[in-house]
Amino acid sequence: ATLHRLWPEIEKVVKQEVAMAKLGVGESGTGWQLFAEDGEMRMYRREEEVDGMVVDPLKAVHVVKGITGRELCHYFFNPQYRYDWETTLEHMNVLETISEDTLIFHQTHKRIWPASQRDVVFWSHLRRLPNDQDRDGPDIWTVVNNSTEHPDHPANAGKCVRIFLTVCLLCQTRVDPPKAGAPVSRDDITCKITYCSVVNPGGWAPASVLRAVYKREYPKFLKRFTAYVKNQTKDKPIMY
Ligand SMILES: CCCCCc1ccc(-c2ccc(S(=O)(=O)CCO)cc2)cc1[C@H]1C[C@H]1c1ccccn1
């Protein structure tokens, strides 16, 4: 994959997104407003518009027990599971397999009245990162999705309005030492999740509609996705 034309962009965007995801909502200056809370999950957004279109950056932080960052990123990255947890997905297609950890997707999402239907083309990269806090702790895992162009799916050539997004799922795992001699079980594992996303809706959509959609869909997505991974992994050996 190091020889692929996208490789320099992938390296740059992954470094930028991971650095941003590691910033707390406090440190990255003012402007983050809490808009949803559910147990350990906190969802923040900044109200931003580009050319009169809502492109509110979103940052969600969540802590889940019993699954590792590698497991979360495995189920987020791999196409074969996506229809199980991505409720707004209408169609998904892998356009290119750049390497086993780098794919290019085309997705159409269900139409959200009164806006027109959207589609997206993005590269998706799965990456293991060293744990910079605790050298002998589990690694950090991330998936970065970033819009790209593809000759088979020119933007706005069909019925869908092309959206543009950058998404980063960053997962940091912690293992609390079990009682002396006991093996590590899923009860000893905690994963801190940071999900950052900026979605440019492409064509015009009413700000009120977009903000209502984001307020409804993002909490639902993160809750459903983490519950899905817990259910998929509960009887499987732990993947670090
Ligand atoms: C008028 C609505 C315009 C935007 C509709 C739309 C399209 C794609 C997306 C989207 C596409 C990909 C990703 S992902 O994280 O890369 C995972 C892979 O699927 C995430 C979200 C979002 C939304 C916005 C509904 C909003 C919404 C928010 C969370 C989930 C679903 N829908």
The ligand as a Gaussian input file, in Angstrom:
#p B3LYP/6-31G(d) Opt

LIG

0 1
 C      -29.778000      15.123000       4.842000
 C      -28.829000      14.123000       5.448000
 C      -27.463000      14.263000       4.833000
 C      -26.413000      13.385000       5.484000
 C      -26.882000      11.914000       5.663000
 C      -25.694000      11.091000       6.149000
 C      -24.971000      10.332000       5.227000
 C      -23.880000       9.566000       5.622000
 C      -23.495000       9.588000       6.965000
 C      -22.350000       8.783000       7.434000
 C      -21.568000       8.046000       6.547000
 C      -20.508000       7.267000       7.009000
 C      -20.229000       7.211000       8.348000
 S      -18.906000       6.254000       8.943000
 O      -18.631000       6.681000      10.300000
 O      -17.838000       6.361000       8.001000
 C      -19.392000       4.549000       9.056000
 C      -19.508000       3.900000       7.716000
 O      -20.836000       4.031000       7.246000
 C      -20.997000       7.932000       9.244000
 C      -22.063000       8.708000       8.804000
 C      -24.168000      10.363000       7.890000
 C      -25.285000      11.105000       7.492000
 C      -26.068000      11.834000       8.494000
 C      -27.446000      11.249000       8.721000
 C      -26.441000      11.317000       9.794000
 C      -25.892000      10.073000      10.359000
 C      -25.102000      10.119000      11.471000
 C      -24.608000       8.935000      11.987000
 C      -24.914000       7.762000      11.367000
 C      -25.693000       7.768000      10.240000
 N      -26.199000       8.924000       9.737000

